[in-house]
Amino acid sequence: MQSADICGRMGRSEELSDFQRGTVVGCHMCKKSVREISALLNLPRSTVSAVILKWKRGGITTALPRSGRPHKLKEEDRQVLEKVALENCSPSVEALTAEFQTASGASVSPRTVRRELHEMGFRGRVSRYNKPKGEKAEKKQAAPSQDNAKVDVSRLDLRVGRIISTVQLPETDGLYVEQVDVGETCPRTVVSELAKHIPLDQMQNRMAVLLCNLKPAKTRGVVSQAMVMCARSPDKVEILEPPSGAAPGDRVIFPSFPGEPDKELNPKNKVWEQVLPDLRTSDQCVATYKGAAFEVACKGVCKAQTMSDSEIK
Protein backbone atom coordinates (compact mmCIF):
# COMPACT_ATOMS: atom_id res chain seq x y z
CA MET A 1 0.00 0.00 0.00
CA GLN A 2 3.10 2.29 0.00
CA SER A 3 2.18 3.42 3.51
CA ALA A 4 5.36 5.37 4.17
CA ASP A 5 4.76 7.74 1.24
CA ILE A 6 1.08 8.07 2.03
CA CYS A 7 1.75 8.92 5.68
CA GLY A 8 4.02 11.72 4.56
CA ARG A 9 1.26 13.25 2.46
CA MET A 10 -1.67 12.88 4.89
CA GLY A 11 -1.66 15.71 7.39
CA ARG A 12 -4.21 15.81 10.18
CA SER A 13 -5.29 19.36 9.37
CA GLU A 14 -5.73 18.89 5.60
CA GLU A 15 -8.86 17.70 3.85
CA LEU A 16 -8.39 14.22 2.43
CA SER A 17 -8.10 13.75 -1.32
CA ASP A 18 -10.17 11.11 -3.12
CA PHE A 19 -7.06 8.93 -3.39
CA GLN A 20 -6.40 9.20 0.36
CA ARG A 21 -10.02 8.27 1.09
CA GLY A 22 -9.63 5.31 -1.26
CA THR A 23 -6.52 4.28 0.69
CA VAL A 24 -8.49 4.31 3.94
CA VAL A 25 -11.15 2.07 2.36
CA GLY A 26 -8.46 -0.20 0.91
CA CYS A 27 -6.90 -0.66 4.37
CA HIS A 28 -10.34 -1.40 5.81
CA MET A 29 -10.94 -4.03 3.11
CA CYS A 30 -7.62 -5.59 4.10
CA LYS A 31 -9.13 -6.25 7.55
CA LYS A 32 -7.24 -3.49 9.38
CA SER A 33 -9.02 -1.91 12.36
CA VAL A 34 -9.84 1.79 12.70
CA ARG A 35 -7.07 2.07 15.31
CA GLU A 36 -4.52 0.47 12.98
CA ILE A 37 -5.53 2.63 9.99
CA SER A 38 -5.40 5.76 12.16
CA ALA A 39 -1.87 4.95 13.31
CA LEU A 40 -0.68 3.83 9.86
CA LEU A 41 -1.93 6.90 7.99
CA ASN A 42 -1.57 9.46 10.81
CA LEU A 43 -5.26 10.32 10.77
CA PRO A 44 -7.80 10.91 13.57
CA ARG A 45 -9.93 7.84 14.29
CA SER A 46 -13.06 9.93 13.77
CA THR A 47 -11.93 10.76 10.22
CA VAL A 48 -11.15 7.11 9.45
CA SER A 49 -14.52 5.99 10.84
CA ALA A 50 -16.40 8.64 8.83
CA VAL A 51 -14.74 7.62 5.54
CA ILE A 52 -15.45 3.92 6.14
CA LEU A 53 -19.09 4.59 7.17
CA LYS A 54 -19.69 6.68 4.06
CA TRP A 55 -18.26 3.91 1.87
CA LYS A 56 -20.39 1.22 3.57
CA ARG A 57 -23.57 3.24 3.10
CA GLY A 58 -23.15 4.12 -0.56
CA GLY A 59 -19.86 2.90 -1.99
CA ILE A 60 -18.71 6.54 -2.03
CA THR A 61 -15.27 7.85 -1.09
CA THR A 62 -15.39 11.34 -2.61
CA ALA A 63 -15.66 14.39 -0.38
CA LEU A 64 -18.84 16.46 -0.37
CA PRO A 65 -18.45 20.05 -1.57
CA ARG A 66 -17.87 22.73 1.07
CA SER A 67 -20.61 25.17 1.98
CA GLY A 68 -20.58 28.72 0.68
CA ARG A 69 -21.14 30.25 -2.74
CA PRO A 70 -20.70 27.47 -5.33
CA HIS A 71 -18.27 27.80 -8.19
CA LYS A 72 -19.53 28.29 -11.70
CA LEU A 73 -20.89 25.03 -13.11
CA LYS A 74 -18.75 22.82 -15.32
CA GLU A 75 -19.71 22.77 -18.99
CA GLU A 76 -21.18 19.26 -18.76
CA ASP A 77 -23.33 20.34 -15.78
CA ARG A 78 -24.49 23.43 -17.70
CA GLN A 79 -25.66 21.14 -20.49
CA VAL A 80 -27.62 19.04 -17.99
CA LEU A 81 -29.17 22.17 -16.47
CA GLU A 82 -30.21 23.44 -19.89
CA LYS A 83 -31.81 20.10 -20.73
CA VAL A 84 -33.69 20.01 -17.40
CA ALA A 85 -34.93 23.59 -17.89
CA LEU A 86 -36.24 22.81 -21.39
CA GLU A 87 -37.85 19.48 -20.56
CA ASN A 88 -39.39 20.20 -17.13
CA CYS A 89 -42.04 22.81 -16.38
CA SER A 90 -40.97 23.41 -12.78
CA PRO A 91 -42.98 26.04 -10.88
CA SER A 92 -39.95 27.61 -9.14
CA VAL A 93 -36.18 27.89 -9.21
CA GLU A 94 -36.05 25.76 -6.05
CA ALA A 95 -37.94 22.91 -7.76
CA LEU A 96 -35.75 23.21 -10.86
CA THR A 97 -32.64 23.14 -8.66
CA ALA A 98 -33.83 19.90 -7.03
CA GLU A 99 -34.46 18.30 -10.44
CA PHE A 100 -31.04 19.43 -11.70
CA GLN A 101 -29.26 18.03 -8.61
CA THR A 102 -31.01 14.68 -9.12
CA ALA A 103 -30.02 14.56 -12.79
CA SER A 104 -26.39 15.71 -12.41
CA GLY A 105 -25.33 14.81 -8.88
CA ALA A 106 -23.99 18.39 -8.48
CA SER A 107 -24.66 20.31 -5.27
CA VAL A 108 -25.65 23.92 -6.02
CA SER A 109 -27.91 26.61 -4.63
CA PRO A 110 -31.03 28.03 -6.34
CA ARG A 111 -29.13 31.31 -6.64
CA THR A 112 -26.42 29.61 -8.73
CA VAL A 113 -29.03 27.91 -10.91
CA ARG A 114 -30.81 31.24 -11.50
CA ARG A 115 -27.51 32.93 -12.43
CA GLU A 116 -26.49 30.13 -14.81
CA LEU A 117 -29.89 30.13 -16.53
CA HIS A 118 -29.71 33.90 -16.93
CA GLU A 119 -26.27 33.59 -18.58
CA MET A 120 -27.68 30.94 -20.95
CA GLY A 121 -30.38 33.36 -22.10
CA PHE A 122 -33.36 31.98 -20.17
CA ARG A 123 -35.83 34.66 -19.03
CA GLY A 124 -39.15 34.94 -17.23
CA ARG A 125 -40.94 32.38 -15.07
CA VAL A 126 -39.27 29.00 -14.63
CA SER A 127 -42.34 27.14 -15.88
CA ARG A 128 -42.15 29.10 -19.15
CA TYR A 129 -38.44 28.83 -19.80
CA ASN A 130 -37.66 28.28 -23.42
CA LYS A 131 -34.94 28.97 -25.93
CA PRO A 132 -35.44 30.98 -29.12
CA LYS A 133 -37.19 28.78 -31.67
CA GLY A 134 -34.19 28.59 -33.96
CA GLU A 135 -31.86 27.33 -31.19
CA LYS A 136 -34.42 24.87 -29.87
CA ALA A 137 -35.10 23.40 -33.31
CA GLU A 138 -31.37 23.16 -33.97
CA LYS A 139 -30.81 21.37 -30.66
CA LYS A 140 -33.65 18.94 -31.39
CA GLN A 141 -32.07 18.07 -34.70
CA ALA A 142 -28.61 17.70 -33.15
CA ALA A 143 -29.68 15.71 -30.09
CA PRO A 144 -30.03 12.29 -31.74
CA SER A 145 -26.80 12.71 -33.73
CA GLN A 146 -24.58 10.80 -31.28
CA ASP A 147 -27.09 8.01 -30.72
CA ASN A 148 -27.47 7.55 -34.48
CA ALA A 149 -23.76 7.96 -35.26
CA LYS A 150 -21.87 5.14 -36.87
CA VAL A 151 -20.82 2.43 -34.46
CA ASP A 152 -17.11 1.68 -34.43
CA VAL A 153 -14.16 1.73 -32.05
CA SER A 154 -13.86 5.53 -32.20
CA ARG A 155 -16.87 5.70 -29.85
CA LEU A 156 -14.78 4.06 -27.08
CA ASP A 157 -12.70 6.20 -24.72
CA LEU A 158 -9.62 3.99 -24.48
CA ARG A 159 -6.73 5.41 -22.47
CA VAL A 160 -3.41 4.42 -21.01
CA GLY A 161 -3.58 4.03 -17.24
CA ARG A 162 -1.29 3.16 -14.36
CA ILE A 163 -2.63 0.77 -11.72
CA ILE A 164 -1.43 2.46 -8.53
CA SER A 165 -2.61 -0.12 -6.01
CA THR A 166 -4.80 -3.22 -5.87
CA VAL A 167 -6.55 -5.14 -3.10
CA GLN A 168 -8.77 -8.21 -3.26
CA LEU A 169 -12.43 -7.53 -2.66
CA PRO A 170 -13.36 -9.14 0.68
CA GLU A 171 -15.46 -12.29 0.63
CA THR A 172 -14.70 -12.92 -3.04
CA ASP A 173 -12.12 -15.14 -4.70
CA GLY A 174 -12.12 -13.58 -8.15
CA LEU A 175 -12.41 -9.78 -7.78
CA TYR A 176 -9.78 -7.08 -7.40
CA VAL A 177 -10.36 -3.40 -6.56
CA GLU A 178 -7.79 -1.14 -8.18
CA GLN A 179 -6.96 2.56 -7.92
CA VAL A 180 -5.97 3.64 -11.45
CA ASP A 181 -4.42 6.87 -12.71
CA VAL A 182 -5.89 7.68 -16.15
CA GLY A 183 -4.57 11.23 -16.37
CA GLU A 184 -7.33 12.88 -14.34
CA THR A 185 -7.18 14.86 -11.09
CA CYS A 186 -8.06 11.80 -9.00
CA PRO A 187 -7.54 8.07 -9.62
CA ARG A 188 -10.51 5.98 -10.71
CA THR A 189 -11.76 2.97 -8.77
CA VAL A 190 -11.98 -0.15 -10.92
CA VAL A 191 -13.38 -3.60 -10.08
CA SER A 192 -11.87 -6.41 -12.21
CA GLU A 193 -12.43 -10.16 -12.39
CA LEU A 194 -8.70 -10.87 -12.49
CA ALA A 195 -7.89 -12.42 -9.12
CA LYS A 196 -8.03 -15.99 -10.47
CA HIS A 197 -5.68 -15.17 -13.34
CA ILE A 198 -3.11 -12.58 -12.22
CA PRO A 199 -1.27 -12.62 -8.85
CA LEU A 200 -1.86 -9.64 -6.58
CA ASP A 201 1.82 -8.62 -6.63
CA GLN A 202 1.65 -8.26 -10.43
CA MET A 203 -1.28 -5.82 -10.09
CA GLN A 204 0.72 -3.12 -8.31
CA ASN A 205 2.19 -0.10 -10.11
CA ARG A 206 1.76 -1.45 -13.64
CA MET A 207 0.64 0.10 -16.91
CA ALA A 208 -2.59 -0.98 -18.63
CA VAL A 209 -5.22 0.04 -21.18
CA LEU A 210 -8.54 1.21 -19.71
CA LEU A 211 -12.00 1.66 -21.23
CA CYS A 212 -13.11 4.86 -19.51
CA ASN A 213 -16.59 5.68 -20.81
CA LEU A 214 -18.69 2.71 -19.75
CA LYS A 215 -21.51 3.69 -17.41
CA PRO A 216 -20.24 3.27 -13.80
CA ALA A 217 -21.56 0.08 -12.20
CA LYS A 218 -21.66 -1.08 -8.59
CA THR A 219 -20.18 -4.48 -7.68
CA ARG A 220 -20.44 -5.72 -4.09
CA GLY A 221 -20.94 -2.14 -2.93
CA VAL A 222 -17.98 -0.71 -4.88
CA VAL A 223 -18.62 1.58 -7.86
CA SER A 224 -16.39 0.64 -10.80
CA GLN A 225 -15.51 3.58 -13.05
CA ALA A 226 -13.62 1.87 -15.89
CA MET A 227 -12.58 -1.52 -17.32
CA VAL A 228 -9.08 -3.00 -17.60
CA MET A 229 -8.69 -4.30 -21.17
CA CYS A 230 -7.33 -7.85 -21.44
CA ALA A 231 -6.63 -10.56 -23.98
CA ARG A 232 -8.67 -13.60 -22.94
CA SER A 233 -9.09 -17.29 -23.59
CA PRO A 234 -11.09 -19.84 -21.56
CA ASP A 235 -8.07 -20.61 -19.37
CA LYS A 236 -5.82 -17.54 -19.59
CA VAL A 237 -5.97 -13.76 -19.23
CA GLU A 238 -3.31 -11.13 -19.98
CA ILE A 239 -3.59 -7.38 -19.39
CA LEU A 240 -2.90 -5.36 -22.55
CA GLU A 241 0.38 -3.44 -22.25
CA PRO A 242 0.78 0.10 -23.66
CA PRO A 243 3.94 0.91 -25.62
CA SER A 244 7.09 2.03 -23.83
CA GLY A 245 6.97 5.72 -23.02
CA ALA A 246 3.18 5.93 -22.85
CA ALA A 247 1.84 7.98 -19.93
CA PRO A 248 -1.41 7.83 -17.95
CA GLY A 249 -4.14 9.63 -19.87
CA ASP A 250 -2.66 9.05 -23.35
CA ARG A 251 -5.44 8.26 -25.81
CA VAL A 252 -5.47 4.95 -27.67
CA ILE A 253 -6.35 5.83 -31.26
CA PHE A 254 -7.23 4.12 -34.54
CA PRO A 255 -6.21 6.27 -37.54
CA SER A 256 -8.46 4.18 -39.80
CA PHE A 257 -11.44 4.97 -37.55
CA PRO A 258 -11.26 8.70 -36.69
CA GLY A 259 -13.70 10.36 -34.33
CA GLU A 260 -14.24 11.51 -30.76
CA PRO A 261 -15.43 9.04 -28.10
CA ASP A 262 -18.81 9.34 -26.42
CA LYS A 263 -18.71 11.08 -23.06
CA GLU A 264 -20.49 8.01 -21.64
CA LEU A 265 -21.72 5.00 -23.59
CA ASN A 266 -25.50 4.70 -23.42
CA PRO A 267 -26.27 1.07 -22.49
CA LYS A 268 -29.48 1.24 -24.56
CA ASN A 269 -27.48 1.78 -27.76
CA LYS A 270 -25.23 -1.25 -27.10
CA VAL A 271 -22.20 0.39 -28.72
CA TRP A 272 -19.77 -1.65 -26.61
CA GLU A 273 -21.58 -4.89 -27.41
CA GLN A 274 -21.41 -4.16 -31.16
CA VAL A 275 -17.70 -3.24 -31.13
CA LEU A 276 -16.61 -6.11 -28.86
CA PRO A 277 -16.69 -9.00 -31.42
CA ASP A 278 -14.10 -7.20 -33.61
CA LEU A 279 -11.55 -6.71 -30.81
CA ARG A 280 -8.78 -9.33 -31.07
CA THR A 281 -5.04 -9.76 -30.80
CA SER A 282 -3.14 -10.43 -34.04
CA ASP A 283 -0.73 -13.29 -34.70
CA GLN A 284 1.94 -10.91 -33.35
CA CYS A 285 -0.05 -10.34 -30.13
CA VAL A 286 -0.91 -6.76 -31.18
CA ALA A 287 -4.31 -5.56 -29.94
CA THR A 288 -6.54 -4.70 -32.92
CA TYR A 289 -10.03 -3.64 -34.02
CA LYS A 290 -10.90 -5.06 -37.45
CA GLY A 291 -7.16 -5.38 -38.11
CA ALA A 292 -6.32 -1.78 -37.02
CA ALA A 293 -3.85 -1.68 -34.13
CA PHE A 294 -4.49 -0.08 -30.75
CA GLU A 295 -2.06 2.83 -31.21
CA VAL A 296 -0.68 5.53 -28.90
CA ALA A 297 0.36 8.43 -31.13
CA CYS A 298 4.11 8.61 -31.74
CA LYS A 299 4.79 5.92 -29.13
CA GLY A 300 3.73 2.60 -30.60
CA VAL A 301 1.06 -0.09 -30.31
CA CYS A 302 -0.56 -1.96 -27.41
CA LYS A 303 0.09 -5.69 -27.12
CA ALA A 304 -0.59 -8.79 -25.05
CA GLN A 305 2.49 -10.51 -23.63
CA THR A 306 2.03 -13.93 -25.28
CA MET A 307 -1.58 -14.33 -26.35
CA SER A 308 -2.10 -14.17 -30.13
CA ASP A 309 -5.42 -14.47 -32.02
CA SER A 310 -7.41 -14.03 -28.81
CA GLU A 311 -10.50 -12.03 -27.98
CA ILE A 312 -10.14 -8.74 -26.09
CA LYS A 313 -12.47 -7.48 -23.40
MIKOLBA-727301 format. One record per residue (C-alpha): x, y, z; residue in one letter; residue number from 0. Coordinates in nm, 2 decimals. Layout:
BEGIN
X|Y|Z|a|NUM;
...
//
This chain:
BEGIN
0.00|0.00|0.00|m|0;
0.31|0.23|0.00|q|1;
0.22|0.34|0.35|s|2;
0.54|0.54|0.42|a|3;
0.48|0.77|0.12|d|4;
0.11|0.81|0.20|i|5;
0.17|0.89|0.57|c|6;
0.40|1.17|0.46|g|7;
0.13|1.32|0.25|r|8;
-0.17|1.29|0.49|m|9;
-0.17|1.57|0.74|g|10;
-0.42|1.58|1.02|r|11;
-0.53|1.94|0.94|s|12;
-0.57|1.89|0.56|e|13;
-0.89|1.77|0.38|e|14;
-0.84|1.42|0.24|l|15;
-0.81|1.37|-0.13|s|16;
-1.02|1.11|-0.31|d|17;
-0.71|0.89|-0.34|f|18;
-0.64|0.92|0.04|q|19;
-1.00|0.83|0.11|r|20;
-0.96|0.53|-0.13|g|21;
-0.65|0.43|0.07|t|22;
-0.85|0.43|0.39|v|23;
-1.12|0.21|0.24|v|24;
-0.85|-0.02|0.09|g|25;
-0.69|-0.07|0.44|c|26;
-1.03|-0.14|0.58|h|27;
-1.09|-0.40|0.31|m|28;
-0.76|-0.56|0.41|c|29;
-0.91|-0.63|0.75|k|30;
-0.72|-0.35|0.94|k|31;
-0.90|-0.19|1.24|s|32;
-0.98|0.18|1.27|v|33;
-0.71|0.21|1.53|r|34;
-0.45|0.05|1.30|e|35;
-0.55|0.26|1.00|i|36;
-0.54|0.58|1.22|s|37;
-0.19|0.49|1.33|a|38;
-0.07|0.38|0.99|l|39;
-0.19|0.69|0.80|l|40;
-0.16|0.95|1.08|n|41;
-0.53|1.03|1.08|l|42;
-0.78|1.09|1.36|p|43;
-0.99|0.78|1.43|r|44;
-1.31|0.99|1.38|s|45;
-1.19|1.08|1.02|t|46;
-1.12|0.71|0.94|v|47;
-1.45|0.60|1.08|s|48;
-1.64|0.86|0.88|a|49;
-1.47|0.76|0.55|v|50;
-1.55|0.39|0.61|i|51;
-1.91|0.46|0.72|l|52;
-1.97|0.67|0.41|k|53;
-1.83|0.39|0.19|w|54;
-2.04|0.12|0.36|k|55;
-2.36|0.32|0.31|r|56;
-2.32|0.41|-0.06|g|57;
-1.99|0.29|-0.20|g|58;
-1.87|0.65|-0.20|i|59;
-1.53|0.78|-0.11|t|60;
-1.54|1.13|-0.26|t|61;
-1.57|1.44|-0.04|a|62;
-1.88|1.65|-0.04|l|63;
-1.85|2.01|-0.16|p|64;
-1.79|2.27|0.11|r|65;
-2.06|2.52|0.20|s|66;
-2.06|2.87|0.07|g|67;
-2.11|3.02|-0.27|r|68;
-2.07|2.75|-0.53|p|69;
-1.83|2.78|-0.82|h|70;
-1.95|2.83|-1.17|k|71;
-2.09|2.50|-1.31|l|72;
-1.88|2.28|-1.53|k|73;
-1.97|2.28|-1.90|e|74;
-2.12|1.93|-1.88|e|75;
-2.33|2.03|-1.58|d|76;
-2.45|2.34|-1.77|r|77;
-2.57|2.11|-2.05|q|78;
-2.76|1.90|-1.80|v|79;
-2.92|2.22|-1.65|l|80;
-3.02|2.34|-1.99|e|81;
-3.18|2.01|-2.07|k|82;
-3.37|2.00|-1.74|v|83;
-3.49|2.36|-1.79|a|84;
-3.62|2.28|-2.14|l|85;
-3.79|1.95|-2.06|e|86;
-3.94|2.02|-1.71|n|87;
-4.20|2.28|-1.64|c|88;
-4.10|2.34|-1.28|s|89;
-4.30|2.60|-1.09|p|90;
-4.00|2.76|-0.91|s|91;
-3.62|2.79|-0.92|v|92;
-3.61|2.58|-0.61|e|93;
-3.79|2.29|-0.78|a|94;
-3.58|2.32|-1.09|l|95;
-3.26|2.31|-0.87|t|96;
-3.38|1.99|-0.70|a|97;
-3.45|1.83|-1.04|e|98;
-3.10|1.94|-1.17|f|99;
-2.93|1.80|-0.86|q|100;
-3.10|1.47|-0.91|t|101;
-3.00|1.46|-1.28|a|102;
-2.64|1.57|-1.24|s|103;
-2.53|1.48|-0.89|g|104;
-2.40|1.84|-0.85|a|105;
-2.47|2.03|-0.53|s|106;
-2.57|2.39|-0.60|v|107;
-2.79|2.66|-0.46|s|108;
-3.10|2.80|-0.63|p|109;
-2.91|3.13|-0.66|r|110;
-2.64|2.96|-0.87|t|111;
-2.90|2.79|-1.09|v|112;
-3.08|3.12|-1.15|r|113;
-2.75|3.29|-1.24|r|114;
-2.65|3.01|-1.48|e|115;
-2.99|3.01|-1.65|l|116;
-2.97|3.39|-1.69|h|117;
-2.63|3.36|-1.86|e|118;
-2.77|3.09|-2.10|m|119;
-3.04|3.34|-2.21|g|120;
-3.34|3.20|-2.02|f|121;
-3.58|3.47|-1.90|r|122;
-3.92|3.49|-1.72|g|123;
-4.09|3.24|-1.51|r|124;
-3.93|2.90|-1.46|v|125;
-4.23|2.71|-1.59|s|126;
-4.21|2.91|-1.91|r|127;
-3.84|2.88|-1.98|y|128;
-3.77|2.83|-2.34|n|129;
-3.49|2.90|-2.59|k|130;
-3.54|3.10|-2.91|p|131;
-3.72|2.88|-3.17|k|132;
-3.42|2.86|-3.40|g|133;
-3.19|2.73|-3.12|e|134;
-3.44|2.49|-2.99|k|135;
-3.51|2.34|-3.33|a|136;
-3.14|2.32|-3.40|e|137;
-3.08|2.14|-3.07|k|138;
-3.37|1.89|-3.14|k|139;
-3.21|1.81|-3.47|q|140;
-2.86|1.77|-3.32|a|141;
-2.97|1.57|-3.01|a|142;
-3.00|1.23|-3.17|p|143;
-2.68|1.27|-3.37|s|144;
-2.46|1.08|-3.13|q|145;
-2.71|0.80|-3.07|d|146;
-2.75|0.76|-3.45|n|147;
-2.38|0.80|-3.53|a|148;
-2.19|0.51|-3.69|k|149;
-2.08|0.24|-3.45|v|150;
-1.71|0.17|-3.44|d|151;
-1.42|0.17|-3.21|v|152;
-1.39|0.55|-3.22|s|153;
-1.69|0.57|-2.99|r|154;
-1.48|0.41|-2.71|l|155;
-1.27|0.62|-2.47|d|156;
-0.96|0.40|-2.45|l|157;
-0.67|0.54|-2.25|r|158;
-0.34|0.44|-2.10|v|159;
-0.36|0.40|-1.72|g|160;
-0.13|0.32|-1.44|r|161;
-0.26|0.08|-1.17|i|162;
-0.14|0.25|-0.85|i|163;
-0.26|-0.01|-0.60|s|164;
-0.48|-0.32|-0.59|t|165;
-0.66|-0.51|-0.31|v|166;
-0.88|-0.82|-0.33|q|167;
-1.24|-0.75|-0.27|l|168;
-1.34|-0.91|0.07|p|169;
-1.55|-1.23|0.06|e|170;
-1.47|-1.29|-0.30|t|171;
-1.21|-1.51|-0.47|d|172;
-1.21|-1.36|-0.81|g|173;
-1.24|-0.98|-0.78|l|174;
-0.98|-0.71|-0.74|y|175;
-1.04|-0.34|-0.66|v|176;
-0.78|-0.11|-0.82|e|177;
-0.70|0.26|-0.79|q|178;
-0.60|0.36|-1.14|v|179;
-0.44|0.69|-1.27|d|180;
-0.59|0.77|-1.62|v|181;
-0.46|1.12|-1.64|g|182;
-0.73|1.29|-1.43|e|183;
-0.72|1.49|-1.11|t|184;
-0.81|1.18|-0.90|c|185;
-0.75|0.81|-0.96|p|186;
-1.05|0.60|-1.07|r|187;
-1.18|0.30|-0.88|t|188;
-1.20|-0.02|-1.09|v|189;
-1.34|-0.36|-1.01|v|190;
-1.19|-0.64|-1.22|s|191;
-1.24|-1.02|-1.24|e|192;
-0.87|-1.09|-1.25|l|193;
-0.79|-1.24|-0.91|a|194;
-0.80|-1.60|-1.05|k|195;
-0.57|-1.52|-1.33|h|196;
-0.31|-1.26|-1.22|i|197;
-0.13|-1.26|-0.88|p|198;
-0.19|-0.96|-0.66|l|199;
0.18|-0.86|-0.66|d|200;
0.16|-0.83|-1.04|q|201;
-0.13|-0.58|-1.01|m|202;
0.07|-0.31|-0.83|q|203;
0.22|-0.01|-1.01|n|204;
0.18|-0.14|-1.36|r|205;
0.06|0.01|-1.69|m|206;
-0.26|-0.10|-1.86|a|207;
-0.52|0.00|-2.12|v|208;
-0.85|0.12|-1.97|l|209;
-1.20|0.17|-2.12|l|210;
-1.31|0.49|-1.95|c|211;
-1.66|0.57|-2.08|n|212;
-1.87|0.27|-1.97|l|213;
-2.15|0.37|-1.74|k|214;
-2.02|0.33|-1.38|p|215;
-2.16|0.01|-1.22|a|216;
-2.17|-0.11|-0.86|k|217;
-2.02|-0.45|-0.77|t|218;
-2.04|-0.57|-0.41|r|219;
-2.09|-0.21|-0.29|g|220;
-1.80|-0.07|-0.49|v|221;
-1.86|0.16|-0.79|v|222;
-1.64|0.06|-1.08|s|223;
-1.55|0.36|-1.30|q|224;
-1.36|0.19|-1.59|a|225;
-1.26|-0.15|-1.73|m|226;
-0.91|-0.30|-1.76|v|227;
-0.87|-0.43|-2.12|m|228;
-0.73|-0.78|-2.14|c|229;
-0.66|-1.06|-2.40|a|230;
-0.87|-1.36|-2.29|r|231;
-0.91|-1.73|-2.36|s|232;
-1.11|-1.98|-2.16|p|233;
-0.81|-2.06|-1.94|d|234;
-0.58|-1.75|-1.96|k|235;
-0.60|-1.38|-1.92|v|236;
-0.33|-1.11|-2.00|e|237;
-0.36|-0.74|-1.94|i|238;
-0.29|-0.54|-2.25|l|239;
0.04|-0.34|-2.23|e|240;
0.08|0.01|-2.37|p|241;
0.39|0.09|-2.56|p|242;
0.71|0.20|-2.38|s|243;
0.70|0.57|-2.30|g|244;
0.32|0.59|-2.28|a|245;
0.18|0.80|-1.99|a|246;
-0.14|0.78|-1.80|p|247;
-0.41|0.96|-1.99|g|248;
-0.27|0.90|-2.33|d|249;
-0.54|0.83|-2.58|r|250;
-0.55|0.49|-2.77|v|251;
-0.64|0.58|-3.13|i|252;
-0.72|0.41|-3.45|f|253;
-0.62|0.63|-3.75|p|254;
-0.85|0.42|-3.98|s|255;
-1.14|0.50|-3.76|f|256;
-1.13|0.87|-3.67|p|257;
-1.37|1.04|-3.43|g|258;
-1.42|1.15|-3.08|e|259;
-1.54|0.90|-2.81|p|260;
-1.88|0.93|-2.64|d|261;
-1.87|1.11|-2.31|k|262;
-2.05|0.80|-2.16|e|263;
-2.17|0.50|-2.36|l|264;
-2.55|0.47|-2.34|n|265;
-2.63|0.11|-2.25|p|266;
-2.95|0.12|-2.46|k|267;
-2.75|0.18|-2.78|n|268;
-2.52|-0.13|-2.71|k|269;
-2.22|0.04|-2.87|v|270;
-1.98|-0.17|-2.66|w|271;
-2.16|-0.49|-2.74|e|272;
-2.14|-0.42|-3.12|q|273;
-1.77|-0.32|-3.11|v|274;
-1.66|-0.61|-2.89|l|275;
-1.67|-0.90|-3.14|p|276;
-1.41|-0.72|-3.36|d|277;
-1.16|-0.67|-3.08|l|278;
-0.88|-0.93|-3.11|r|279;
-0.50|-0.98|-3.08|t|280;
-0.31|-1.04|-3.40|s|281;
-0.07|-1.33|-3.47|d|282;
0.19|-1.09|-3.34|q|283;
0.00|-1.03|-3.01|c|284;
-0.09|-0.68|-3.12|v|285;
-0.43|-0.56|-2.99|a|286;
-0.65|-0.47|-3.29|t|287;
-1.00|-0.36|-3.40|y|288;
-1.09|-0.51|-3.75|k|289;
-0.72|-0.54|-3.81|g|290;
-0.63|-0.18|-3.70|a|291;
-0.38|-0.17|-3.41|a|292;
-0.45|-0.01|-3.07|f|293;
-0.21|0.28|-3.12|e|294;
-0.07|0.55|-2.89|v|295;
0.04|0.84|-3.11|a|296;
0.41|0.86|-3.17|c|297;
0.48|0.59|-2.91|k|298;
0.37|0.26|-3.06|g|299;
0.11|-0.01|-3.03|v|300;
-0.06|-0.20|-2.74|c|301;
0.01|-0.57|-2.71|k|302;
-0.06|-0.88|-2.51|a|303;
0.25|-1.05|-2.36|q|304;
0.20|-1.39|-2.53|t|305;
-0.16|-1.43|-2.64|m|306;
-0.21|-1.42|-3.01|s|307;
-0.54|-1.45|-3.20|d|308;
-0.74|-1.40|-2.88|s|309;
-1.05|-1.20|-2.80|e|310;
-1.01|-0.87|-2.61|i|311;
-1.25|-0.75|-2.34|k|312;
//
